[in-house]
Amino acid sequence: MAKSKSKATPTKVNEEQLTSLRQFVDGINQTQLQIGSLEVQKALHVERVKSIQKSLVEYQGKLKEIYGDVSVSIIDGTIKPMQDGGTVDKKN
């Protein structure tokens, strides 16, 4: 019986394959870094929206002290009285 030649098992990938692997991993790492940066920006913007909303509520309270329970159009500043239950009186 003839002995079959066995192939030597490679111990490393070639340089081209290694370069390709590194490019994939680098692409994933860069994208994850960018996502993290976007998440930080998102969190900052969410906090800014909350702060502006709080300021708006405070300002609406000041306007309520001056004009009473009314709705103010942000288009032209028109004031309409509010009905009981917080709806706008559309008759006026």
N, C-alpha and C positions, 0 to 999 in steps of 0.2 A: 504494500500500500504506500502510495506517495504521500509525503508530508505536505500539507497545505501551508502556503506562506501566510502568516498572519500580519496584518497591517499594524504598524505602530500607532498607538493611541496618542493623538495630539495633546499637548499639555497647555497650549495657548492658542488663542485665535490669532489670525494674521492682522497686520497693522490696519488694513482697510476695514476689516470687520470691527476692530477695536475703535477706530475713528467713528464709524457709524453708530456703535453703541453709545459712545460718549456724546455724540450729537443728540441722540434721542434723550438721554438722561439730562443733558444740559438744557434742552428745550423744555422738558418737564419742569426742571428746577426754576428756570426763568419765568415760566408761566405761573407757577405756584407763588413765586415772589411777587409778581405783578398782581395776582389775585389778592394776596395779603395786603399789598399797598392800597388796592381798591377798597378792600374791606375797612381799612383804617379811614380812608376818605369818606366812605359811606357812613361810618359811625360818627364822624365829625359833622357831616351834613345833617344827619338825623338829630343830633344834639342841637344844631343851629336852628332847625325847624321847630323843635320843642321850645327853644328860647324865644323865637319870634312869636310862636303861638301864645306863650305866656304873656309877652309884652302886649300882644293884640287884646287878650282878655282884660288886662289891666287898663288899656286905653279905652276899650269898650265900656268898662266900668266908669271911667271919668266922663265919657260922653253920656252915659245913662244918668249920671248926677246932674248934668247940664240940661239934657233934653227929655229925660224920662225914658220910659220903656218904648223905644222906637226902633225902626229899621232904617239904616242909612245906605242909600245906593252908593256903591263905590265908583259908579260911572259918572254921576253928576252931582252927588251930594244931597239928593232929594231925601227928605225925612218922611217916613210913613209911620203912623202909630201902630203899635202891636195890640192885637186882641188878646183876651184872656186865653191862656193856653200857649202863648208864644207865637201865634201866627200873625202874618201881616194883614192889616185891614186894607183890603184891595179897593174899598169904596173911596178912600181918600188918596 
